[in-house]
Amino acid sequence: MYEQVLNKVTPEYEDKVNLYKVNIEEEPEIAGLFGVRSVPTTTTIFKNGKSNSTLGALNEETLKYFLEGLISEEQNG
């Protein structure tokens, strides 16, 4: 279900942010690296050397808001 939200929203942001999808069952070392303890974990975002994790699935509007905030910070910052 969350995959549908990601597939719908992320194409709009391909040219603005780098988005990666990782299957933690196939890549458990990545899950450990980022401290993923529950699925889904929306994203760990790196910006200016800092990471920001959001746990759980986001709805379409919240995901867009989150991505727009990152883009806005980058443009203003």
N, C-alpha and C positions, 0 to 999 in steps of 0.2 A: 504494500500500500504506500509506504513512504517513498519507495522507488518511483512510483508514478509522479509524486510531487517533484522529486529531483529531476526526473526526465522532462517534466513540463517546464520547470523554472530555469534550470541551468543553461539551456541553449541561449537564453537572453543575455547571459553574462560571460559567455565564452571569451569574448574579446576584451573583457574588463578585469577578470580575476582568473587565476589558475584553479581549476577544480579537479579533484581526484577522487575516485571511488575505489575503496579497498575492501576486499572480502577478507575479513579477519580470520575466518576459518582456514583460508588458504594461506594467509600471511600472519600467523599468530605473533611473530616477532614485532611486527608493526603495531599491533594492538598493545603489546607490552610496552613498547617504546613510548606510546602516547597515553598509557594508563587507561585504556578503554576497558570498562568493566561491565557495561551493559550495551545491548544492541536494540535499536540503532543508536549510535553516537553520531550526531549530525556532522560535526567537522571539528578538526583542530585547525585553527587558522593562524598562520604565522605572518606577523607584520612587525617590521622593525625589530626583529629578533625575539618577539614575545609571542606566546601561543595563547589561544583563547578557545576553550572547549565548550561546546553546547551539547548537553546530553539529551537524548530522546529525539523523537521525530518532530519536525516543525510543520505547520500547515503552510500552504503556498504563500499566504500573505506575510507570515512571520519570517519565512525564509527570504523573501524579497526584501523585507525591511532590514533584515540582518545584513544582506549583501549590499544593499544601497548605503547602509551606514558605513561599511568598510570602504566603499568607493568614495564616499563623501569625505571621510577622514583622510584618505590618500590624496585627494585633490586639494584639501585645505591644509595638509600637514606637513 
